[in-house]
């Protein structure tokens, strides 16, 4: 065997040995890799355990929301299986389509309840003042400024914030009577922007909304996009300002309202509707903290 052949074999063997050592790695790196794999396995087990627990809580809440099936009486089953023995005439069909008294009363109720008995003017509201047969002293589209005062011809500064249109008509009529014989004044509200309420908590779009009419808590939540999956409908509350500067809390169980077992309440301008979170939100927070702490430890090491 010549020297060239011996050199090639040694070189080949040396490369193969070095390659094997490089591919296998040092014992320290193997222990570190196995350590991280065990950590990852434990964190994965904890993550899936929390996920299963949150899924069980969410499923239980959905089952509580679902209406219970009503049992059908034997008489009702028999009536359902029976087929009509004759066809309905046009007169009978027309009679069946007519609304009964309860439907007519229910249709009238929204028009009775959904308006304010008195509306007081505030900043950003728009009014029009019309003096009959006196266009020079009439004003249209007057915007109430933040300080609540406007400048009116022959009268000067006029405070209108916090007052009703009837009060303004009487004052303007009395002051214009010094310059105009028997003035006939009419004050009308063009737009209302000062009546507002607020919705906060676990709703789709929390924020401040305008009230163009009286609204219930259900309507206020619907205008805010209704609740998220983290909301607790049984603990909704309304915060209402009092004359002494304090706040009164009105609890509203919206779960019972949705089931027809409780009465919905009307909100007033300035109210705040609060929707708290449920147990699923707490589980989600814990799961986020566990995941964050794990990745922080990995980054630090």
Protein Blocks (a to p, Z undefined) as FASTA:
>chain_A
ZZklmmmmmmmmmmmmmmmmmmnopfklmmmmmmmmmmmmmmmmmmmmmmmmmmmmmmmm
mmmmpccdddddfklmmmmmpccfbdcdfklmmmmmpccfklmmmmmmmmmmmccfbdcd
dehiacddddehilklgcehiacdfkopacdehklpadfehpafklmmmmmmmmmmmmpg
hiadddddfbdckbccddedjdfbgcddddfbdcdfklmmmmnopaafkbcfklgccddd
dfkopacdddddfklmmnopaccddddehiacdddddfklmmmmmmmmmmmmmmmmmmmZ
Z
